[in-house]
Amino acid sequence: MPAPRTTTARKVFGRLSLPERTYVADALRAETVGGVLLLAAAVAALVWANIPALHHSYETVSQYHLGPGVLGLNLSVTHWAADGLLAVFFFVAGIELKRELVAGELRDPKAAALPVIAALCGMAVPALVYTLTNAAGGGSLAGWAVPTATDIAFALAVLAVIGTALPSALRAFLLTLAVVDDLFAILIIAVFFTERIHLAALGGAVAGLVVFWLLLRAGVRGWYVYVPLALVVWALMYNSGVHATIAGVAMGMMLRCTTREGEEHSPAERIEHLVRPLSAGLAVPLFALFSAGVPVSGGALADVFTKPQTLGVVLGLVVGKTIGIFGGTWLTARFTRASLSDDLEWADVFAVATLAGIGFTVSLLIGELAFAGEAALAGEVKAAVLTGSLVAAVCATVLLKVRNAKYRRLCEEEERDEDLDGIPDVYEQDDPAYHLRMAELLERRAAEHRRLAADLAGTVSGRHARAEVPGRAGEEGDRPA
């Protein structure tokens, strides 16, 4: 009779492979720096817009128009930041998405199921919370998509500020979740916020994208070729009626993310390395500077919790995001019979889900699009995004701080490199050479400890011998001297 087969339960949030861990660490480090700049820009916008002596200058600069009107591009500074600079941000998002699909977590359908389902639930539940809140309160349903987005840079900036050593598996989950979140946010913008389409301009944009793709496949290099072409594609996409950031995503996803013979880095990796500082250090902070300048007062904050549109945004971010992501993760693990990593608990997943309630960049953009004809309500929705993100950040801070000591121990374990070969020891447990190096290292340490023990024993014996001499001084035989 054959022996029964045993199966090992699949672990979720298990240890990353070393290359994936290295990539995640580098990506998150760059996002964290960008997040800190984003926070600084948001604070600057609030200060600039709320100091009475400066408020007029903020409005003047924000509404200042520039650009060639003959091309339909005579836009305000705020408009340029939302449609122009954010195209750079979405270009980097497109590269990240392509990389995840080709070489990252989304490459394997089984591994991709968790972040994809969690991201979908993390967008559907906030939209449902917003819809129910406004249906019950008689508000506008136009802003249903506002609380669906997660701002990974802002979330990582919060982690950097509070000093939480979140394990790499949870950080990778947060990053992948945000990439999938960005993809669906892009689809929402393209499908639901395109009111009219000019076919000629759209056809020109598509033709430009085809040329862009052919040049990439032909191996043509040189920024002086691609930058002018990208600007033409962006302008045509803008005039087509489709949100111009879609052009950035499309071009980002066309880049090759795999290396060929003789290449140390793929073209996507090289270009991302060049463009990411522009996105994180300039494009996104400037967008925040001209989008986050909303009135802040006791009355304005009270209105956030009394109007159904703004209350729906806050509840969507704080409650909907947390329940959606945590529920989607738990259900995926439950129905795939996967178990949580031994080092983590479901409370950790709940805390990360709460952190994902920080919606800033894309939420502000969708708020502007959803209430484009209602400037006052658009400003109130922006205030709701800021309020909801702040509440989510505070809640996540409290939850993560409770487990921070545990996280630090896990991170120290992941980083330990006792044999000093540049590779963490946890990745070498199956390598005989590692154990031989450790045996040699421990033998040297043991020999050093034996030498120290012998030296200390000799020192102690000498002290005892000297201590006996004063006690016998002055004696002669058995009689006193």
C-alpha positions as CSV (number, residue, x, y, z in Angstrom):
1,M,0.0,0.0,0.0
2,P,1.6,3.3,-1.0
3,A,2.4,5.8,1.7
4,P,0.1,8.8,1.8
5,R,1.5,11.9,0.1
6,T,2.2,14.9,2.3
7,T,2.0,18.4,1.0
8,T,3.7,21.5,2.5
9,A,1.3,24.4,3.0
10,R,2.3,27.4,0.9
11,K,3.5,30.3,3.0
12,V,2.3,33.9,2.3
13,F,4.7,36.7,3.2
14,G,7.6,34.3,3.3
15,R,11.2,35.3,2.8
16,L,12.0,36.9,-0.5
17,S,14.7,35.6,-2.9
18,L,18.0,37.5,-2.6
19,P,17.7,39.3,-6.0
20,E,14.1,40.2,-5.3
21,R,15.0,41.4,-1.8
22,T,17.8,43.6,-3.3
23,Y,15.5,45.1,-5.9
24,V,12.8,45.8,-3.3
25,A,15.3,47.4,-1.0
26,D,16.6,49.7,-3.7
27,A,13.1,50.6,-5.0
28,L,11.8,51.4,-1.6
29,R,14.8,53.4,-0.6
30,A,14.2,55.7,-3.7
31,E,10.4,55.8,-2.9
32,T,11.1,56.8,0.7
33,V,13.3,59.8,-0.3
34,G,10.5,60.8,-2.7
35,G,8.0,60.4,0.0
36,V,9.8,62.7,2.4
37,L,10.0,65.3,-0.4
38,L,6.3,64.8,-1.0
39,L,5.5,65.4,2.7
40,A,7.6,68.5,2.7
41,A,5.8,69.8,-0.5
42,A,2.4,69.1,1.0
43,V,3.2,70.9,4.2
44,A,4.6,73.9,2.2
45,A,1.4,74.0,0.2
46,L,-0.8,74.1,3.3
47,V,1.4,76.8,4.8
48,W,1.5,78.9,1.6
49,A,-2.3,78.6,1.1
50,N,-3.4,79.3,4.6
51,I,-1.2,82.2,5.7
52,P,-3.4,85.3,4.8
53,A,-0.5,87.3,3.6
54,L,0.5,84.6,1.2
55,H,-2.8,83.1,0.1
56,H,-3.3,85.5,-2.8
57,S,0.2,84.7,-4.2
58,Y,-0.6,81.0,-4.0
59,E,-3.8,81.4,-6.1
60,T,-2.0,83.7,-8.5
61,V,0.8,81.3,-9.2
62,S,-1.5,78.2,-9.3
63,Q,-3.8,79.8,-11.9
64,Y,-1.1,81.4,-14.0
65,H,-1.4,80.2,-17.6
66,L,1.4,79.4,-20.0
67,G,2.0,77.3,-23.0
68,P,1.3,77.4,-26.7
69,G,-2.5,78.1,-27.1
70,V,-2.4,77.2,-30.8
71,L,-1.6,73.6,-29.8
72,G,-4.3,73.6,-27.1
73,L,-1.7,73.7,-24.4
74,N,-2.2,77.1,-22.8
75,L,-2.7,75.6,-19.3
76,S,-2.5,76.8,-15.7
77,V,0.4,75.8,-13.5
78,T,-1.9,73.5,-11.6
79,H,-3.0,71.9,-14.8
80,W,0.6,71.5,-16.0
81,A,1.5,69.8,-12.8
82,A,-1.5,67.4,-12.9
83,D,-1.4,66.5,-16.6
84,G,2.3,67.1,-17.5
85,L,4.5,66.4,-14.5
86,L,2.4,63.4,-13.4
87,A,3.0,61.8,-16.8
88,V,6.6,61.4,-15.6
89,F,5.3,59.7,-12.4
90,F,3.1,57.4,-14.4
91,F,5.9,56.6,-16.8
92,V,7.9,55.3,-13.8
93,A,4.8,53.4,-12.7
94,G,4.5,51.8,-16.1
95,I,8.1,50.6,-15.9
96,E,7.5,49.2,-12.4
97,L,4.4,47.4,-13.6
98,K,6.2,45.9,-16.6
99,R,9.0,44.8,-14.4
100,E,6.6,43.1,-11.9
101,L,4.8,41.3,-14.8
102,V,8.1,40.1,-16.4
103,A,10.5,39.5,-13.5
104,G,8.7,40.3,-10.3
105,E,5.9,38.9,-8.1
106,L,3.3,39.2,-10.8
107,R,5.2,36.9,-13.1
108,D,4.0,33.8,-11.3
109,P,0.1,33.6,-11.3
110,K,0.1,31.8,-7.9
111,A,2.3,34.4,-6.3
112,A,0.4,37.2,-8.1
113,A,-3.0,36.2,-6.8
114,L,-2.4,37.6,-3.4
115,P,-1.4,41.2,-4.2
116,V,-3.8,41.4,-7.2
117,I,-6.9,40.2,-5.2
118,A,-5.8,42.3,-2.2
119,A,-5.5,45.4,-4.5
120,L,-8.8,44.8,-6.2
121,C,-10.6,44.4,-2.8
122,G,-8.7,47.4,-1.6
123,M,-10.2,49.4,-4.4
124,A,-13.7,47.9,-4.5
125,V,-14.5,48.2,-0.8
126,P,-13.5,51.9,-0.5
127,A,-15.6,52.7,-3.6
128,L,-18.5,50.8,-2.0
129,V,-18.1,52.6,1.3
130,Y,-18.1,56.0,-0.5
131,T,-21.1,55.0,-2.5
132,L,-23.1,53.8,0.5
133,T,-22.2,56.9,2.5
134,N,-23.3,59.3,-0.3
135,A,-26.4,57.2,-1.1
136,A,-27.5,57.4,2.5
137,G,-26.6,61.1,2.9
138,G,-27.8,62.4,-0.5
139,G,-24.4,63.3,-1.8
140,S,-22.8,63.1,-5.2
141,L,-21.6,59.6,-6.4
142,A,-19.1,61.2,-8.8
143,G,-16.2,60.8,-6.3
144,W,-16.5,57.0,-5.9
145,A,-13.0,56.5,-7.2
146,V,-11.2,59.1,-5.0
147,P,-10.5,56.8,-2.0
148,T,-9.4,53.8,-4.2
149,A,-5.7,54.7,-4.6
150,T,-2.7,54.1,-2.3
151,D,0.3,56.4,-2.4
152,I,3.3,54.2,-1.8
153,A,5.8,57.1,-1.5
154,F,3.7,58.8,1.2
155,A,3.3,55.5,3.0
156,L,7.0,54.8,3.0
157,A,7.7,58.3,4.1
158,V,5.5,57.6,7.1
159,L,7.5,54.5,7.8
160,A,10.7,56.5,7.5
161,V,9.5,59.1,9.9
162,I,8.2,56.7,12.6
163,G,11.3,54.5,12.2
164,T,9.5,51.2,11.8
165,A,11.6,48.3,10.6
166,L,8.9,46.6,8.6
167,P,10.1,43.1,7.3
168,S,11.1,42.9,3.7
169,A,8.2,40.5,2.8
170,L,5.6,43.0,4.0
171,R,7.4,45.9,2.3
172,A,7.4,43.9,-1.0
173,F,3.7,43.2,-0.6
174,L,3.1,46.9,-0.1
175,L,5.1,47.8,-3.1
176,T,3.5,45.2,-5.4
177,L,0.1,46.2,-4.0
178,A,0.7,49.8,-4.9
179,V,1.9,48.9,-8.4
180,V,-1.3,46.9,-9.1
181,D,-3.3,49.7,-7.5
182,D,-1.7,52.2,-9.9
183,L,-2.6,50.0,-12.8
184,F,-6.3,50.0,-11.9
185,A,-6.2,53.7,-11.1
186,I,-4.9,54.3,-14.6
187,L,-7.7,52.2,-16.0
188,I,-10.3,54.1,-13.9
189,I,-8.9,57.4,-15.2
190,A,-8.9,56.3,-18.8
191,V,-12.4,54.7,-18.7
192,F,-14.4,56.9,-16.4
193,F,-12.9,60.3,-16.8
194,T,-12.7,60.6,-20.5
195,E,-15.7,62.6,-21.5
196,R,-15.0,63.2,-25.2
197,I,-12.6,61.7,-27.7
198,H,-11.0,63.5,-30.6
199,L,-10.2,60.5,-32.9
200,A,-7.6,62.4,-35.0
201,A,-5.5,63.3,-32.0
202,L,-5.9,59.9,-30.5
203,G,-4.9,58.3,-33.7
204,G,-1.8,60.5,-33.8
205,A,-0.9,59.5,-30.2
206,V,-1.3,55.8,-31.0
207,A,0.9,56.3,-34.1
208,G,3.5,58.0,-32.0
209,L,3.5,55.1,-29.5
210,V,3.9,52.7,-32.4
211,V,7.0,54.7,-33.6
212,F,8.3,54.7,-30.0
213,W,7.9,50.9,-29.8
214,L,9.6,50.4,-33.2
215,L,12.6,52.6,-32.3
216,L,13.0,50.6,-29.0
217,R,12.9,47.3,-30.9
218,A,15.4,48.6,-33.4
219,G,17.8,49.4,-30.6
220,V,17.9,53.1,-31.3
221,R,19.5,55.0,-28.4
222,G,19.7,58.7,-27.5
223,W,17.5,60.9,-25.3
224,Y,17.4,63.5,-28.2
225,V,15.2,61.0,-30.1
226,Y,12.9,59.8,-27.4
227,V,12.2,62.9,-25.4
228,P,10.9,65.0,-28.3
229,L,8.8,62.0,-29.5
230,A,7.5,61.5,-25.9
231,L,6.4,65.2,-25.8
232,V,4.6,64.9,-29.1
233,V,2.8,61.7,-27.9
234,W,1.9,63.4,-24.6
235,A,0.5,66.5,-26.4
236,L,-1.6,64.4,-28.8
237,M,-2.9,62.3,-26.0
238,Y,-3.9,65.4,-24.0
239,N,-5.8,66.8,-27.0
240,S,-7.5,63.5,-27.7
241,G,-9.5,63.8,-24.5
242,V,-7.9,60.8,-22.8
243,H,-6.0,61.8,-19.7
244,A,-2.4,62.6,-20.8
245,T,-0.8,60.5,-18.0
246,I,-1.9,57.4,-20.0
247,A,0.8,58.2,-22.5
248,G,3.4,58.0,-19.8
249,V,2.2,54.6,-18.6
250,A,2.1,53.3,-22.2
251,M,5.6,54.3,-23.0
252,G,6.9,53.0,-19.6
253,M,5.4,49.5,-20.3
254,M,7.0,49.4,-23.7
255,L,10.5,49.3,-22.3
256,R,12.4,46.0,-22.1
257,C,12.9,44.7,-18.6
258,T,15.0,41.7,-19.3
259,T,18.8,41.7,-19.9
260,R,20.5,40.3,-23.0
261,E,24.0,39.0,-23.5
262,G,26.6,41.6,-22.7
263,E,24.1,43.8,-20.7
264,E,24.5,44.4,-17.0
265,H,21.2,46.2,-16.8
266,S,18.0,46.1,-18.9
267,P,17.0,49.3,-20.8
268,A,14.0,49.8,-18.4
269,E,16.3,49.6,-15.4
270,R,18.7,52.1,-16.9
271,I,16.0,54.6,-17.8
272,E,14.2,54.2,-14.5
273,H,17.4,54.9,-12.7
274,L,17.6,58.2,-14.7
275,V,14.0,59.2,-14.6
276,R,13.0,58.2,-11.0
277,P,14.9,61.1,-9.4
278,L,13.0,63.5,-11.7
279,S,9.7,61.9,-10.8
280,A,10.3,61.6,-7.0
281,G,12.3,64.8,-6.6
282,L,10.5,67.2,-8.9
283,A,7.3,66.0,-10.6
284,V,5.4,64.6,-7.7
285,P,6.4,67.3,-5.1
286,L,5.4,70.0,-7.5
287,F,2.1,68.4,-8.1
288,A,1.6,68.2,-4.4
289,L,2.6,71.8,-4.0
290,F,-0.1,73.0,-6.3
291,S,-2.8,70.5,-5.4
292,A,-2.6,70.2,-1.6
293,G,-3.1,73.9,-0.9
294,V,-6.5,73.7,0.6
295,P,-8.0,75.9,3.4
296,V,-7.4,74.4,6.8
297,S,-9.5,75.7,9.7
298,G,-11.8,74.4,12.4
299,G,-14.8,74.9,10.3
300,A,-13.3,73.4,7.2
301,L,-12.2,70.3,9.1
302,A,-15.7,70.0,10.7
303,D,-17.2,70.1,7.2
304,V,-15.1,67.1,6.2
305,F,-17.0,64.9,8.6
306,T,-20.5,66.4,7.9
307,K,-20.7,66.4,4.1
308,P,-21.4,63.0,2.6
309,Q,-18.9,63.5,-0.3
310,T,-16.0,64.3,2.1
311,L,-17.0,61.8,4.8
312,G,-17.2,59.1,2.1
313,V,-13.6,59.8,1.1
314,V,-12.4,59.7,4.7
315,L,-14.3,56.5,5.5
316,G,-13.2,55.0,2.2
317,L,-9.5,55.6,2.9
318,V,-9.5,54.7,6.6
319,V,-12.1,51.9,6.8
320,G,-12.6,50.7,3.3
321,K,-8.9,50.3,2.4
322,T,-8.2,48.5,5.6
323,I,-11.1,46.1,5.4
324,G,-10.7,45.6,1.7
325,I,-6.9,44.8,1.7
326,F,-7.0,42.7,4.9
327,G,-10.1,40.9,3.9
328,G,-8.8,40.2,0.4
329,T,-5.5,38.9,1.8
330,W,-7.2,36.7,4.4
331,L,-9.7,35.2,1.9
332,T,-7.0,34.5,-0.6
333,A,-4.9,32.7,2.0
334,R,-8.0,30.8,3.2
335,F,-9.2,29.6,-0.1
336,T,-5.7,28.7,-1.5
337,R,-5.0,26.8,1.8
338,A,-1.9,29.0,2.3
339,S,-0.6,29.7,5.8
340,L,1.0,32.9,7.2
341,S,4.8,33.0,7.6
342,D,5.9,31.7,11.0
343,D,7.5,35.1,11.7
344,L,4.3,37.1,11.2
345,E,0.8,37.4,12.6
346,W,-2.4,38.6,10.9
347,A,-2.2,41.7,13.1
348,D,0.9,42.7,11.0
349,V,-1.2,42.4,7.8
350,F,-3.9,44.5,9.3
351,A,-1.4,47.2,10.2
352,V,0.0,47.2,6.6
353,A,-3.6,47.4,5.3
354,T,-4.2,50.4,7.5
355,L,-1.0,52.0,6.1
356,A,-2.3,51.5,2.6
357,G,-5.2,53.9,3.4
358,I,-2.8,56.7,2.8
359,G,-4.0,58.0,-0.6
360,F,-2.5,61.2,-1.8
361,T,-1.1,61.7,-5.3
362,V,-3.6,59.7,-7.4
363,S,-6.5,60.4,-5.0
364,L,-5.9,64.2,-5.4
365,L,-5.8,63.8,-9.1
366,I,-9.0,61.8,-9.3
367,G,-10.7,64.3,-7.0
368,E,-9.8,67.1,-9.4
369,L,-11.2,65.0,-12.3
370,A,-14.3,63.9,-10.5
371,F,-15.4,67.4,-9.5
372,A,-13.8,69.4,-12.3
373,G,-16.8,71.7,-12.6
374,E,-17.2,72.3,-8.9
375,A,-14.2,74.1,-7.6
376,A,-15.4,74.5,-4.0
377,L,-16.4,70.8,-3.7
378,A,-13.1,69.8,-5.3
379,G,-11.2,71.7,-2.7
380,E,-13.3,70.1,0.1
381,V,-12.6,66.6,-1.4
382,K,-8.9,67.4,-1.4
383,A,-9.1,68.3,2.3
384,A,-10.9,65.0,2.9
385,V,-8.0,63.1,1.1
386,L,-5.5,64.9,3.4
387,T,-7.6,64.2,6.5
388,G,-8.2,60.5,5.6
389,S,-4.5,60.0,4.8
390,L,-3.5,61.6,8.1
391,V,-5.9,59.5,10.1
392,A,-4.7,56.3,8.3
393,A,-1.1,57.3,9.0
394,V,-1.8,57.8,12.7
395,C,-3.6,54.5,13.0
396,A,-0.9,52.6,11.2
397,T,1.8,54.3,13.3
398,V,0.1,53.0,16.5
399,L,-0.4,49.5,15.2
400,L,3.1,49.2,13.8
401,K,4.8,50.6,16.8
402,V,3.3,47.9,19.0
403,R,5.2,45.3,16.9
404,N,8.3,47.3,16.2
405,A,10.6,45.3,18.5
406,K,9.6,42.1,16.7
407,Y,10.2,43.7,13.3
408,R,13.7,44.9,14.4
409,R,14.6,41.3,15.4
410,L,13.4,40.0,12.1
411,C,15.3,42.6,10.1
412,E,18.5,41.9,12.2
413,E,18.1,38.2,11.3
414,E,17.7,39.1,7.6
415,E,20.8,41.3,7.7
416,R,23.2,39.1,9.7
417,D,26.3,38.2,7.8
418,E,28.7,36.5,10.2
419,D,31.0,35.1,7.5
420,L,31.4,38.6,6.0
421,D,30.9,37.4,2.4
422,G,28.3,40.1,1.5
423,I,25.4,37.7,1.5
424,P,23.0,37.5,4.5
425,D,23.4,34.2,6.3
426,V,19.7,33.2,6.0
427,Y,20.2,32.8,2.2
428,E,23.2,30.4,2.6
429,Q,21.8,27.7,4.9
430,D,21.8,25.2,2.1
431,D,25.3,26.0,0.9
432,P,28.0,23.6,2.3
433,A,30.7,26.2,1.7
434,Y,28.9,28.6,4.0
435,H,29.0,26.0,6.9
436,L,32.7,25.3,6.2
437,R,33.4,29.0,6.5
438,M,31.4,29.3,9.7
439,A,33.2,26.2,11.1
440,E,36.6,27.8,10.4
441,L,35.4,31.1,11.8
442,L,34.1,29.5,15.0
443,E,37.3,27.4,15.4
444,R,39.3,30.6,15.3
445,R,37.0,32.2,17.8
446,A,37.2,29.1,20.1
447,A,41.0,29.2,19.9
448,E,41.0,32.9,20.8
449,H,38.7,32.2,23.8
450,R,41.0,29.3,25.0
451,R,44.0,31.6,24.8
452,L,42.1,34.3,26.7
453,A,41.0,31.8,29.3
454,A,44.6,30.5,29.8
455,D,45.9,34.1,30.1
456,L,43.2,34.9,32.7
457,A,43.8,31.6,34.6
458,G,47.6,32.5,34.8
459,T,46.8,36.0,36.0
460,V,44.4,34.7,38.7
461,S,47.0,32.2,40.0
462,G,49.7,34.9,40.1
463,R,47.4,37.1,42.2
464,H,46.7,34.3,44.7
465,A,50.4,33.6,45.1
466,R,51.2,37.3,45.8
467,A,48.3,37.4,48.3
468,E,49.8,34.7,50.4
469,V,53.2,36.4,50.9
470,P,52.0,39.2,53.4
471,G,50.3,36.6,55.6
472,R,53.6,34.8,56.3
473,A,55.8,37.8,56.5
474,G,57.6,38.2,59.9
475,E,57.5,34.4,60.7
476,E,60.5,32.3,61.3
477,G,59.6,28.6,61.3
478,D,56.6,28.3,63.6
479,R,57.6,31.1,65.8
480,P,57.2,34.8,65.4
481,A,60.4,36.6,64.2
